[in-house]
Amino acid sequence: MNAIFLQVDQLGAKWLGCYGCAAAHTPNLDRLAADGILFRNCIVNNPVCMPSRAATITGRSSQHNGVPYNGWELGLDLPTYPQLLQRHGVQTFGVGKFHLECHGRDAHNDVHKYGFDRAETTEDIRAGDWLDWVRTTCPQHYEKALSTVWSMPHLEHYGPENYDLRDDLQHARRRYPRQEVVPLTYPSVIPEEACQTHWVVDRSIAFLEERDPSRPFFLKASFVDPHDPYDPPPRFLDLIDEASVPLPLQTDDPALLEALTRFRDIPFVKRFAGMTPEQWRTKRRYYLASLAFIDEQVGRLLQWLKDSDLDDTTAIIFSADHGDMTGDFGIPSKGAWHFDACCRVPLLVRVPGVPASQCEAMVSNLDVFPTIMDVFGMQHDVPLEGCSLVSESDLASRTDATLVETFGSYACMDQACRARSVFTPSARLTRFGDGSGMLFDLERDPDENTNRFSDPAYSAMRVQLERTMLELIDRQDTPLPNRNRHPTALH
């Protein structure tokens, strides 16, 4: 068996057609869902980029993997599932966004140490392997690509030549300015064939074509989009009918509005404070267009597998690191705002020989590690916090609740902006670091509009969810891996 893990950045489950979004254009992902297992309730352990990705690759939550928030880098003291696959003779390939090290470190971060035989990276900042590929493969588009690169101090010493890229970047930005329609939203100036999304699949296919066909392979193909800025190629905007894009959720509940005031002064959130619902709808159209671009490229990779007679021997997992509020309750992006849009992500798993189905169980990105090991039929002794998603016994024995923890929001590390939540099929409880919180009765209030945290009528529900939260925290605290334990250590 082979396996491919397709990961996208900042995609909530509610935005795919197979999860009920009428405005989405995701035919390839919808087909993958129909052929595999669609998990309706996948809740990420920490809905921020670096912590979520560290949790996925180690199978351990933030307090154990050492990555509580963006800026904390994943060390080498925990085993990753690619490392285990390597030890069992599997070829491991990685293309795209990894974000296990800081964007401020370098444009060419080395992720081989996490268990990848071959890897090429492109991160949010857009400098690195993708930009270098554009320069050498389609130089006519290089300056357009360069105009999208984030300004970073390390661009002063770019690449092995230590070239100062900063003046070239400013010149490219002047020549190809962004045509912004709303904040952080504009059509791409880069032709489709040179975009990051297209590059991820191009390089993924190249790695697989160059593999040793006598050995199994694992590929992680990780897309940067639909992360902001939302800048799809114009063709994909034509696939999204703006009138069918839902407006963001709003509330007039005083208790919920009070809970949300803690985030209003965060500078990134304040950038969007004046946006109208219709402006958010425009932003959401661009977001969905970026997703449509990803869907087309996923289809191209799946078709290549079929044409290469690998379809029947390759498991596919599709998911995201976290969601995106896209304006619900006036909030952008991701952070300690533990709502459905931010924490529930798509999870599609297609394994040859496993019947198609839909699963309502509460699952997590912590389950990816044991699932991949199960797909390859590999035994290991690494203590993990998740369960295999293709094992009926594992799914049947798990608690129908998931724990979410966030230790900061856009550089705000105040206690009030830290949050811990427990998600169940019928309710959700959030406790902020200052002792306040949110409680939603999802059976009566599926849109999370009314905060029942201090409502006496819901005191029994709150007590029960707090008890569940403590149980999940206790279960989270499993021993660290026995990597350095000597066989004679019997006391």
Helices and strands as residue ranges (DSSP letters): E 2-8, G 13-15, G 17-19, H 27-35, E 37-43, H 49-58, H 62-65, H 81-87, E 91-96, G 112-114, E 118-121, H 129-137, G 139-141, H 142-146, G 153-157, H 166-175, G 192-194, H 196-209, E 217-222, H 234-237, G 242-244, H 254-260, G 261-263, H 267-270, H 277-307, G 311-313, E 314-320, G 328-330, H 340-343, E 344-345, E 347-350, E 357-364, G 365-367, H 368-375, H 392-397, E 402-406, G 415-417, E 419-423, E 427-432, E 437-441, G 456-458, H 459-476
